Amino acid sequence: MSRFTNRTRLLALCLGLAAIPSLNTPAQARHRHTQAAPPTTVSAVCDNKDFLAKQQAFENGAPRTDAAVHICGTVLAFAKDAKKTRSGLHGYFYVTVAPNISIRIVTNLDEMHTPAWPWVAKGDQVDIVGRYYYDSPRQQGVDWTHRGTGRSWSIPGYVTVNGTRYD
């Protein structure tokens, strides 16, 4: 993400989560991604540098494909209420992965074994395995953060919050 985008998002967070459109709208189905075989592996340890390289490549015009990522960081903000979408009930939060860079995390609450939403809080330390999608600088995030797999995604995901793993 550009610094301008991150500063804008940070300002929106300071003004309240309602100012972030992506937290108020249901998850949108992604499309127009390059058809490629889905990845079959992901790093066993947190690799924010790999994530940032993928993000930068997409911003520089690389073909948009879904990518397996293993990231970690600090919860910056979360949507207080879960949202119902076509694919189930979802909780959303943002994680800081580098100075001035955060990414949206999408959790499918119908697929995960978790307490009632929200089960993250600002300042929590998280470790996440999932699918990074990039539609545009303002529409990107990490989803498939649950243990389930499917035809289009074969890597089980999870979210670990302060040492407690949810999948």
Long-range contacts (C-beta under 8 A, 24 or more apart in sequence): 1-55, 1-59, 1-101, 1-137, 1-140, 2-59, 2-137, 3-100, 5-137, 5-138, 6-100, 6-101, 6-102, 7-100, 9-94, 9-102, 10-100, 13-76, 13-77, 13-94, 17-77, 17-78, 17-79, 17-80, 20-77, 21-138, 22-92, 22-104, 22-138, 22-139, 22-141, 23-79, 23-92, 26-83, 26-84, 26-85, 26-86, 26-90, 27-83, 27-85, 27-87, 27-90, 27-106, 27-143, 28-135, 28-139, 29-86, 30-66, 30-133, 30-135, 32-64, 32-135, 33-64, 33-65, 33-66, 33-133, 34-63, 34-64, 34-65, 36-63, 36-65, 38-66, 38-152, 38-153, 38-154, 38-155, 39-66, 39-67, 39-68, 39-154, 39-155, 40-154, 40-155, 41-68, 41-155, 42-68, 42-69, 42-70, 42-129, 42-155, 43-70, 44-70, 45-70, 46-70, 46-71, 46-72, 46-127, 47-71, 48-72, 48-73, 48-97, 48-98, 51-97, 51-103, 51-132, 52-97, 52-98, 52-101, 54-132, 54-134, 55-101, 55-103, 55-132, 55-134, 55-140, 58-134, 58-140, 59-134, 59-137, 64-134, 64-135, 66-131, 66-132, 66-133, 66-152, 66-153, 67-131, 67-132, 68-129, 68-130, 68-131, 68-132, 68-155, 69-128, 69-129, 69-130, 69-131, 69-132, 69-142, 70-127, 70-128, 70-129, 71-95, 71-97, 71-103, 71-127, 71-128, 71-142, 72-97, 72-125, 72-126, 72-127, 72-128, 73-97, 73-102, 73-125, 73-126, 74-123, 74-124, 74-125, 74-126, 75-120, 75-121, 75-122, 75-123, 75-124, 75-125, 75-126, 75-161, 76-102, 76-122, 77-122, 78-118, 78-120, 78-121, 78-122, 79-118, 80-118, 81-117, 82-109, 82-117, 82-118, 89-117, 91-117, 91-118, 91-119, 91-120, 93-118, 93-120, 95-126, 95-128, 103-132, 103-140, 103-141, 103-142, 104-140, 104-141, 104-142, 105-130, 105-141, 105-142, 105-143, 105-145, 105-159, 106-141, 106-142, 106-143, 106-145, 107-145, 107-146, 107-159, 107-166, 108-143, 108-145, 108-146, 108-148, 111-146, 111-147, 111-148, 112-145, 112-146, 112-147, 112-159, 112-166, 112-167, 113-166, 113-167, 114-166, 119-161, 119-166, 120-159, 120-161, 124-161, 124-162, 125-161, 125-162, 126-159, 126-160, 126-161, 126-162, 127-159, 127-160, 128-157, 128-158, 128-159, 128-160, 129-155, 129-156, 129-157, 129-158, 130-157, 131-155, 131-157
